[in-house]
Amino acid sequence: MTSFSDAWLRFRKRVRFGLATQEFLDRLAKLGLVIYPYFYVDEPVRAHPRLGADLEARELHEADVPLIAALPERPRDPARIRAVMRVGTCLAIFEHGELVAYSWFRRDYLSGGAGFDRVCALPADCAYLFDAFVCRRARGRNVAVLLRNQVLSRLAELGVKYAFSISLAFNRSTRRFKSKLGAVEVELRLYLRLKPFSAIDVRLRRSPWRLSSPRLRVSRPSDTSPENS
């Protein structure tokens, strides 16, 4: 499939799932103007049933980096994956031995609307979830839900009581997905940046929750793609 066909297919799917506005904002970001309204989401940590016979969940380690980096639908820089592994944990789902989904969590600090920028340190009973991905061949079969449940179960085993993530405000499919799992949107923020100038991340509203993020942050991050999972 050509790059044009890939882009057109992505656009059609985003429109179909209510992501037309987010597609427009993503295109603006590529031109240098980043406008990302997003939510902090409080996700319930609890044990869930294990996977069925055809699926296996396990933690990935450095030897597994090529599995993530070589996924044709989402190629990644191996060096960057190793860097993330030094601070985070990757849990993956395999089907008949093939990697079909993965997600990350970290326990050192909460990130903001710019990816890996530090917002605040996490207490020992908290974790931050980010960068979930499901391969195309596994979509529509509840794998995303199974993956999230496995991550939350693993956190429960580790003694974590609170898990937080980010959802882009215009990504309605992600917001519905998390809501069905019992997640609650606890804070709405707006991330703004005109490259190459510094970014502004401002709180618009919040409900009481475990962490305390700053009302206003000014930063110049190296990555302006929000961890949207």
The 8 nearest C-alpha neighbors of each residue, nearest first, counted from 0:
[[1, 4, 5, 2, 3, 6, 8, 7],
 [0, 2, 4, 3, 5, 6, 7, 8],
 [1, 3, 5, 4, 6, 0, 7, 8],
 [4, 2, 6, 1, 5, 7, 0, 8],
 [5, 3, 7, 1, 6, 2, 8, 0],
 [6, 4, 2, 8, 3, 7, 9, 1],
 [5, 7, 9, 3, 4, 8, 10, 2],
 [8, 6, 10, 4, 9, 5, 3, 11],
 [9, 7, 5, 11, 10, 6, 4, 12],
 [10, 8, 6, 12, 7, 11, 5, 13],
 [9, 11, 7, 13, 8, 12, 6, 14],
 [12, 10, 8, 14, 13, 9, 15, 7],
 [13, 11, 15, 9, 14, 10, 8, 16],
 [12, 14, 18, 10, 16, 15, 11, 19],
 [13, 15, 19, 18, 17, 11, 12, 16],
 [14, 16, 12, 13, 17, 11, 18, 19],
 [17, 15, 13, 14, 18, 12, 172, 171],
 [16, 18, 14, 15, 19, 13, 171, 170],
 [17, 19, 13, 21, 14, 20, 16, 170],
 [18, 20, 14, 22, 21, 17, 13, 23],
 [21, 19, 23, 22, 18, 24, 169, 17],
 [20, 22, 24, 18, 23, 19, 169, 25],
 [23, 21, 19, 25, 20, 24, 18, 26],
 [22, 24, 20, 26, 21, 25, 27, 19],
 [25, 23, 21, 27, 26, 22, 28, 20],
 [26, 24, 28, 22, 27, 23, 21, 29],
 [25, 27, 29, 23, 28, 24, 22, 30],
 [26, 28, 24, 30, 32, 25, 29, 23],
 [29, 27, 33, 32, 25, 31, 30, 26],
 [28, 30, 26, 27, 31, 25, 32, 33],
 [31, 29, 27, 28, 32, 26, 33, 194],
 [30, 32, 194, 28, 29, 193, 33, 27],
 [33, 31, 193, 28, 27, 192, 30, 194],
 [32, 34, 28, 192, 191, 193, 31, 35],
 [35, 33, 191, 190, 24, 32, 36, 192],
 [34, 36, 190, 189, 37, 33, 191, 167],
 [37, 35, 189, 168, 188, 190, 167, 34],
 [36, 38, 167, 168, 188, 166, 187, 35],
 [39, 37, 187, 166, 186, 165, 40, 184],
 [38, 40, 165, 186, 185, 164, 184, 187],
 [39, 41, 184, 164, 163, 183, 185, 165],
 [40, 42, 163, 183, 182, 162, 184, 185],
 [43, 41, 182, 162, 163, 40, 44, 183],
 [44, 42, 182, 45, 181, 41, 162, 161],
 [45, 43, 151, 160, 155, 161, 42, 162],
 [46, 44, 155, 152, 151, 43, 47, 154],
 [45, 47, 152, 155, 151, 48, 44, 148],
 [46, 48, 152, 148, 49, 45, 149, 151],
 [49, 47, 50, 46, 148, 149, 152, 51],
 [48, 50, 47, 51, 149, 56, 55, 145],
 [51, 49, 54, 55, 48, 52, 56, 145],
 [52, 50, 53, 54, 49, 55, 48, 145],
 [51, 53, 54, 50, 55, 94, 95, 49],
 [52, 54, 51, 94, 95, 55, 50, 93],
 [55, 53, 94, 93, 52, 51, 50, 92],
 [54, 56, 93, 92, 50, 94, 57, 53],
 [57, 55, 92, 91, 93, 54, 90, 58],
 [58, 56, 91, 90, 59, 55, 92, 93],
 [57, 59, 90, 89, 91, 60, 56, 88],
 [60, 58, 89, 63, 90, 57, 91, 61],
 [59, 61, 63, 62, 58, 64, 84, 89],
 [60, 62, 63, 64, 81, 59, 84, 65],
 [61, 63, 60, 64, 65, 59, 66, 81],
 [64, 62, 61, 60, 66, 65, 59, 67],
 [63, 65, 61, 66, 67, 62, 68, 77],
 [66, 64, 68, 67, 63, 69, 77, 62],
 [67, 65, 64, 63, 69, 68, 70, 98],
 [68, 66, 65, 64, 69, 70, 75, 63],
 [67, 69, 75, 65, 74, 77, 66, 70],
 [70, 68, 74, 67, 66, 65, 71, 75],
 [69, 71, 74, 73, 72, 67, 68, 66],
 [72, 70, 73, 74, 69, 68, 75, 134],
 [73, 71, 70, 74, 134, 135, 69, 133],
 [72, 74, 70, 71, 75, 68, 69, 67],
 [75, 73, 68, 70, 69, 71, 72, 76],
 [76, 74, 68, 77, 73, 67, 69, 80],
 [75, 77, 79, 78, 68, 80, 74, 81],
 [78, 76, 80, 79, 68, 75, 81, 64],
 [79, 77, 81, 80, 76, 82, 75, 83],
 [78, 80, 82, 76, 77, 81, 83, 75],
 [81, 79, 77, 83, 82, 78, 84, 76],
 [82, 80, 84, 78, 79, 83, 77, 85],
 [81, 83, 79, 85, 80, 84, 78, 86],
 [82, 84, 80, 85, 81, 86, 87, 79],
 [85, 83, 87, 81, 86, 82, 88, 80],
 [84, 86, 83, 82, 87, 81, 88, 80],
 [87, 85, 84, 83, 105, 88, 82, 107],
 [88, 86, 105, 84, 104, 83, 85, 103],
 [87, 89, 104, 103, 84, 105, 90, 86],
 [88, 90, 103, 59, 102, 58, 91, 104],
 [89, 91, 58, 102, 101, 57, 59, 103],
 [92, 90, 101, 100, 56, 57, 58, 102],
 [91, 93, 56, 100, 55, 99, 98, 101],
 [94, 92, 98, 97, 55, 96, 99, 54],
 [93, 95, 54, 97, 96, 53, 55, 99],
 [94, 96, 97, 53, 93, 54, 55, 98],
 [95, 97, 94, 93, 98, 55, 54, 53],
 [98, 96, 93, 94, 95, 99, 92, 66],
 [97, 99, 93, 100, 92, 94, 96, 91],
 [100, 98, 134, 93, 92, 133, 97, 137],
 [101, 99, 133, 92, 132, 91, 134, 98],
 [100, 102, 91, 132, 90, 131, 92, 133],
 [101, 103, 131, 90, 130, 89, 132, 91],
 [104, 102, 89, 129, 88, 128, 130, 90],
 [105, 103, 128, 127, 88, 87, 129, 126],
 [104, 106, 87, 127, 126, 107, 88, 86],
 [107, 105, 126, 108, 121, 127, 125, 104],
 [106, 108, 121, 105, 120, 109, 86, 126],
 [109, 107, 120, 121, 119, 106, 117, 110],
 [110, 108, 119, 118, 127, 117, 120, 121],
 [111, 109, 117, 118, 116, 115, 114, 108],
 [112, 110, 113, 118, 116, 114, 117, 109],
 [111, 113, 225, 114, 190, 110, 37, 200],
 [114, 112, 223, 225, 111, 224, 222, 116],
 [113, 115, 225, 226, 224, 112, 116, 222],
 [114, 116, 110, 113, 117, 222, 111, 220],
 [115, 117, 110, 114, 111, 113, 220, 118],
 [118, 116, 110, 119, 109, 108, 115, 111],
 [117, 119, 110, 109, 111, 116, 212, 108],
 [120, 118, 109, 108, 117, 121, 212, 110],
 [119, 121, 108, 107, 109, 122, 118, 117],
 [120, 122, 108, 107, 125, 106, 109, 123],
 [123, 121, 124, 125, 120, 107, 106, 126],
 [122, 124, 125, 121, 106, 159, 126, 107],
 [123, 125, 159, 160, 122, 161, 158, 126],
 [126, 124, 161, 159, 122, 123, 162, 121],
 [127, 125, 106, 162, 105, 163, 161, 104],
 [126, 128, 163, 105, 104, 162, 164, 109],
 [129, 127, 104, 164, 103, 163, 126, 105],
 [130, 128, 228, 103, 226, 131, 104, 164],
 [129, 131, 226, 228, 102, 103, 227, 132],
 [132, 130, 102, 228, 101, 129, 103, 133],
 [131, 133, 100, 101, 102, 130, 134, 143],
 [134, 132, 100, 99, 135, 143, 137, 138],
 [135, 133, 99, 137, 136, 100, 138, 132],
 [134, 136, 138, 137, 133, 72, 99, 139],
 [135, 137, 134, 138, 99, 133, 139, 140],
 [138, 136, 135, 134, 140, 99, 142, 133],
 [139, 137, 135, 140, 136, 133, 142, 134],
 [138, 140, 141, 137, 142, 136, 143, 135],
 [141, 139, 138, 142, 137, 143, 144, 136],
 [140, 142, 144, 143, 139, 145, 138, 137],
 [141, 143, 145, 144, 140, 146, 137, 138],
 [144, 142, 146, 145, 141, 147, 133, 138],
 [143, 145, 147, 141, 146, 142, 148, 176],
 [146, 144, 142, 148, 143, 147, 149, 141],
 [145, 147, 143, 149, 144, 148, 142, 150],
 [148, 146, 150, 144, 149, 145, 151, 143],
 [147, 149, 151, 145, 150, 146, 47, 152],
 [150, 148, 152, 146, 147, 151, 153, 145],
 [149, 151, 147, 153, 152, 148, 146, 154],
 [150, 152, 154, 148, 44, 153, 149, 45],
 [153, 151, 46, 149, 155, 154, 150, 45],
 [152, 154, 156, 150, 155, 151, 149, 157],
 [153, 155, 157, 151, 159, 156, 152, 150],
 [154, 156, 152, 158, 159, 157, 153, 45],
 [155, 157, 153, 154, 158, 152, 159, 46],
 [158, 156, 154, 155, 159, 153, 152, 124],
 [157, 159, 155, 156, 160, 154, 124, 123],
 [158, 160, 124, 154, 155, 125, 157, 161],
 [159, 161, 124, 44, 125, 158, 155, 162],
 [162, 160, 125, 159, 44, 124, 126, 163],
 [163, 161, 126, 42, 125, 127, 41, 44],
 [164, 162, 41, 127, 40, 42, 128, 126],
 [163, 165, 128, 40, 127, 39, 228, 129],
 [164, 166, 39, 227, 38, 40, 228, 226],
 [167, 165, 38, 227, 37, 228, 168, 174],
 [166, 168, 37, 170, 169, 36, 38, 227],
 [167, 169, 37, 36, 170, 166, 38, 171],
 [170, 168, 167, 171, 21, 18, 20, 17],
 [171, 169, 167, 172, 168, 173, 18, 174],
 [170, 172, 174, 173, 169, 175, 17, 168],
 [171, 173, 175, 174, 170, 176, 16, 17],
 [174, 172, 176, 175, 171, 170, 177, 166],
 [173, 175, 171, 177, 176, 172, 178, 166],
 [176, 174, 178, 172, 173, 177, 171, 179],
 [175, 177, 173, 179, 174, 178, 172, 180],
 [176, 178, 180, 182, 174, 179, 175, 173],
 [177, 179, 182, 175, 181, 180, 176, 174],
 [180, 178, 181, 176, 177, 175, 182, 174],
 [181, 179, 177, 178, 182, 176, 42, 43],
 [180, 182, 178, 179, 43, 177, 183, 42],
 [183, 181, 42, 178, 177, 41, 180, 43],
 [182, 184, 41, 40, 185, 42, 178, 181],
 [185, 183, 40, 39, 186, 38, 41, 182],
 [184, 186, 206, 205, 40, 39, 183, 41],
 [185, 187, 205, 39, 38, 204, 184, 206],
 [186, 188, 38, 204, 203, 37, 202, 205],
 [189, 187, 202, 203, 37, 201, 36, 38],
 [188, 190, 36, 201, 200, 35, 37, 191],
 [189, 191, 200, 35, 199, 34, 112, 36],
 [192, 190, 34, 199, 33, 198, 200, 189],
 [193, 191, 198, 33, 32, 194, 199, 197],
 [192, 194, 32, 196, 31, 195, 33, 191],
 [195, 193, 196, 31, 192, 32, 197, 33],
 [194, 196, 193, 197, 31, 192, 219, 198],
 [197, 195, 194, 193, 198, 192, 219, 218],
 [196, 198, 219, 218, 192, 217, 195, 199],
 [199, 197, 192, 218, 217, 219, 191, 200],
 [198, 200, 217, 191, 216, 190, 201, 192],
 [199, 201, 190, 216, 189, 215, 191, 217],
 [202, 200, 215, 189, 188, 214, 199, 216],
 [201, 203, 188, 214, 204, 187, 215, 189],
 [204, 202, 188, 187, 201, 189, 205, 186],
 [205, 203, 187, 186, 202, 188, 206, 185],
 [206, 204, 186, 185, 187, 207, 203, 202],
 [205, 207, 185, 186, 208, 204, 184, 187],
 [208, 206, 205, 185, 209, 210, 186, 211],
 [209, 207, 210, 206, 185, 211, 41, 205],
 [208, 210, 211, 207, 161, 125, 41, 122],
 [211, 209, 208, 212, 121, 119, 207, 122],
 [210, 212, 213, 209, 208, 119, 207, 214],
 [211, 213, 210, 214, 119, 118, 202, 215],
 [214, 212, 215, 216, 211, 202, 118, 201],
 [213, 215, 202, 201, 212, 216, 203, 200],
 [216, 214, 201, 213, 200, 202, 217, 199],
 [215, 217, 200, 199, 201, 218, 213, 214],
 [216, 218, 199, 198, 200, 197, 215, 219],
 [219, 217, 198, 197, 220, 216, 199, 200],
 [218, 220, 197, 198, 221, 196, 217, 195],
 [221, 219, 222, 218, 116, 113, 223, 198],
 [220, 222, 223, 219, 113, 116, 115, 114],
 [221, 223, 220, 224, 114, 113, 115, 225],
 [224, 222, 113, 114, 225, 220, 221, 112],
 [223, 225, 114, 113, 222, 226, 112, 227],
 [226, 224, 114, 112, 113, 227, 223, 111],
 [227, 225, 114, 129, 130, 228, 165, 224],
 [226, 228, 166, 225, 165, 167, 130, 129],
 [227, 129, 131, 130, 165, 166, 226, 164]]
